[in-house]
């Protein structure tokens, strides 16, 4: 097949993909949509049943597909792959009607948060209410469907917030209250690693224990904080009620941005700050998927002011300094 421009490629896919779909998709609507997610932008083709006005439907990534085409993949192979994604996805669930989504009474119990890097996502943040936390930003989502397979949500934009008739402070306060009431996971990093190796989904919340946490009982002073699902749980570090409970158990702490999904908590008395900054930078560079990157900074939580602030910006560090005060005992 001859070379195609990107726009011609998109049109060709839209014109021919139904040849690779089963008959039930014959009358489905198709449209292009520009997708802007945290740290990701791409063009998608959406194939939707017109009778399902409010549903979650797979987004077929055409930007990625065009890269495959440019790298020599056959067009039929690309069309077949895209069709498989659409047909093999779970059937879209109708979660709510439009009036529900525009209702504050419906939305307020479903609000949740995500924590993202402010600078990397400055364009993404332009039309969305957000709360700045050091070099990070809290953004808001409304859960519209949740089951054992995952969560479907809607990003809260300025327009949606204004439709609800609430201000940013109300939005933030309600969302923070919601995440503090949902199940969280707070456990030592070795227990978390063992659970991952054993493929166990059980989560532990040491904050619920009456007994104090004795850090010396563990081989590592690092503790993992996330939500029960382990998705976008880093936002819990911006919740003062949760962080107060942690400092009640551990004393003053540093917060390490492990990823958008979780943070690591370590008592200040247990590790050297420069060593922590070096470790965060190395993990971010060598191990972490770029889509999950949060920050190279190390943060400190101040219980008196109830704020998370940068303790080390990660720009300069000495890997060799105080290695005897590292992450392993």
Secondary structure, DSSP 4 states (H G I P E B T S, - for coil): -----HHHHHHHHHHHGGGGS-GGGTT-EEEEEEEEETTEEEEEEEEE-TT-SSB---EEEHHHHHHHHHTT--HHHHHHHHHHHHHHSPPPPB---HHHHT-HHHHTTTEEEEEEETTTTTTGGGGS--EEETTEEEEEEEEEEEETTEEEEEEPPHHHHHHHT--HHHHHHHHHHHHHHS-EEEEEHHHHHHHHHTT-----BGGG-SSPP-GGGSSB-EEEEEETT-SSGGGGGG-HHHHHHHHHHHSSEEEEEEETTEEEEEEGGGS-HHHHHHHHHHHHHHTS-GGG---S-EEEEETTTTEEEEEE-SSS--TTTTGGGSSB-
